[in-house]
Amino acid sequence: MRRAGTGPAGLGLETALWRAVAVYRGLALGYAALVIAMNFDGYAHPAGGWAVLAVMAVWTAYAVAAFGDPRRRGWPLPAADLAVAASCVLATAWVETPANIAAGRPTLPVSWVAAAVLSWAVAGGRRLGLTAALVLAAANLMVHVLAGTAGGIGGTTFNGIVLLVLAGLVVGHVVRLALEAEARLARAVELESAGRERDRLARGIHDSVLQVLAMVQRRGGELGGEAAELGRLAGEQEAALRALIGTGPAAPICVRC
């Protein structure tokens, strides 16, 4: 699974993304608890509703801590996240009555399962986000099959599936664009820093080595003989260094200095 960011370029954005998913988990858990409390009396197995909510609460606490640690974001964690979400959806077929399922009542975790889609989208982009969405879409359809209401799949189930697919695609795409933009910005900063360091070194070379070579060249030409050959070699080295650092011609050198 592709990491949501590597190195200094991705650490800040990656942390912000996982924190956003963690906030969503907590808020969606609260909403699911409210829905289960409101529909408690209508369940075929009311205790099962509270059991599923307990599983969701425990997993939310664990997932928030685990995804917050970069060392634990390998394949096992997102896979377990998706498995727990799909299991909570499938539990609806046992807790709910077939009549309520056929009537379009939402699954027990409601929108909480979208956190798994967001996790896969953040970790792997739109392709893995879409994959997670399709797995949960299949779980939603399987609820109707298990409850014997496959012929009564209504708009609520269909709308939920569409929202999961859109979440996986859109969030994954936006994450990829954001990470690419941050990587380009980090590269630009590195190039700017390298340019400033090169300019600093060039100024140092210009102020010392190049001036010495230029002076040797002029004095060697004035003295003649072997000194002239030494001056010629100094001139060649000066030209090579100027080409390397991209400086212009040297300012006139005072041979009396």
N, C-alpha and C positions, 0 to 999 in steps of 0.2 A: 504494500500500500504506500502510495506516495505521501511523504510528509508534507504538511501544510506550509512548511517553511524551514529552511536550513540555514544555519549560520546567522551572522548578525543581521543579514538582510531580511530574514523572515521571523525572527524571534518576537519582535514587538507586535506585528500583525497577528501572528499565530496565537499569541497569548490573548489578545483581544477577541479573536474569533471563538476560542474555547470558552472564554468567560461569557460571551454572549449566548453560546449554547447552554452553558450552565444556568444562566438566568432564565432562559426559556424552559428548561427542565423544571425548575422550581415553580414557575408560574403555571405551567401546564399541569403539574401535579396538583396544585391547589384547585384548578378548575375541574380536574377529574374527580377529586374528592367531593366537590360540590355536587357534581352530576350524580355520583354514586349515592350520596346522602339523599338527594331529591327523589331518586328512583328506587330507593331501598325496598319499599313495601311491594313493589311490582315485580321483583326478581323471583325466579323459580327457586333459587338457592341464595337467599340474602347474605348468609355468612360468607359465601363465595365471593361476593362483591367486596366485602371488607378484606378478605384474604388477598385478592388481586391488588387492592389498593395498598396493602402492607408490602407486598412484593415490589410494587412501583416505588414506594417511599424508600425502601432499603436500597433498591438499585439506583435511585436518583442520588442518594447520599454517596454511594460508592462511586458512581460514574463521574460525579462532579470532582471528587478527589482524584480519581484515576486519570481522567482526561486532563486534569490540571498538571500532571507530571509528564513531561515530554518523554521520559524513559519508558513509559507504560502504554504508549499509543501505537503499539504494533498491531498486527492482525488479530490476536486473540481478543483484545478489548472491544473494538468495533463489532467483531463477529458476535461476541456475547451480548453486546448492546442490542443488536438487531434481533437476536434469538429471544431475549427477554421481551422486547416490544411485540414480536410476533406471537409469543406465547400468551401475553396478556390479551391480545386481540382475540385469539382462538378461545380463550377462557370464556368469552362472551357467550359462546354457543351452549355452555353448560350453566352459566349463571342466569342468563336471560331466558324468558319464555319464547317459544317459537312465534307466538303472536306478536310480541313486542319487536322481535327481530324483523318479521315480515312488515310491520308497520313503519320501519325505518328508524327505530330508536338507535342512537349511536352506540358504538362498542364501549366497553368499560373504560379503557384508557383515553378515549376521545382523542384529543389532539396531542396527548403526551407522546404518542409513538413517533410523531414527527421529529422528536429530538434525535432519534436514531438516524433518520434520513439526513438531518443537518450534520450529524457527526461524520457520516460517510462522505457527505459533500465537502466538508471542510478538510477531511483527511485525504480525499482522493479526487476531488473535482466533480464535474457534472456526470461523468460516466458512472462512477461508484455511487454518487447520489441517486441517480436514476435506478441503479441496480437495487439499492436498499428500498426505494419507493415501490418498485415492482414486487419485491418480496412481501412487503406489507400489504400491497394491493391484493396479492394472492391470498394472504391471510384473511383479509376482509371478505373476499369471495368465499373462502372456505367456511367461514362462520355460517353462511346461508346454507351451504351444502350439509354441514354437520347438524344444523337445526331443521333440515328438511324444508327449507324455504327458498331453494335455489331459483324457483320460478318467480319469486317475488322480490328480486333485487330492485330497489327503488333508487330515487334520486339522491337520497342521503348517502348511500354507499358509493354511488358513482361520483358524487361531488367530492367526497373524502379522498377517493383514489386520485382524482384529477389534481387536487390540492397537494397531495404527497408527491406526485410526479413533477408538478411545477416547482415545488420547494427543492427537490433534488436537482433539477436542471438549472434553475435560476441561481440558487445559492452556490452550487458548484461552479457555475460559469463566473459569477462575480468574484468568488474566492480566487479563481485562477487569474483573472485580470488584475485583481488587487496585488497578488503576490508577484506577478510579472512586473507591475508598475513599481513596487517597492524594490525589487531586485535591480531594475534599471536605475532607480534613484540612488541606490547604494553604490552601483558601479560608477555613476556620474560623480558621486562624492569621492570615491577612491581615485578616479582619474584627476579630479581637481586637486586632491591632496598630493598626488604624484607630480602634477604640474608645478605646484607651489614648491615642492622639494627640489625639483629640477631647476627651477628658476633660482632658488637659493644657492644651490651648488654652482650654477653657471656664474652667478655674481661673484662667488668666492674664487672660482677659477679665473674669471676675467680680471679680478683685482690682484691676483697673485701670479699664478703660473703663466698666463698669457702675457702679462706685462714683462715678466722675466725673460720669456722666450723672444719677445719682440726686441727687448734691449740687447740680448745676446746676438740676435741677427744683425742689428745695426752696428754694434761695436765690432763684430767679426768682419763685416764688410769694410769698416773703416781701417781695421788693422791689417787686413789682407793676409795672404799666406794660409797657413793651417787654420788660423782663426776665421778666415773667410769661409772655409769648408764647414767649420763648426757652426758659423752663423747661418749658412745655408740649411744645414740639418735642423737647426732650431726653428728656422722659418717654416720648414715642411711640417714639423710637429705642431707649430702654432696653427697652421692652416688646418691640419687634421682635427685638432681640438676644437677649433671654431666651427668646423662643419659638424662635429659631434654634438655640440651644445647649441648650435643654431645662432650664434652671435654674429654681429656684423664686423666690419674692419675695426682694428684697434685704433684708439685715439693716439695721436703723436706721442711718442715716449721721449722724455728728456734724458739724454745720455749723461747728463751731469748729475742726475739724481742718485 
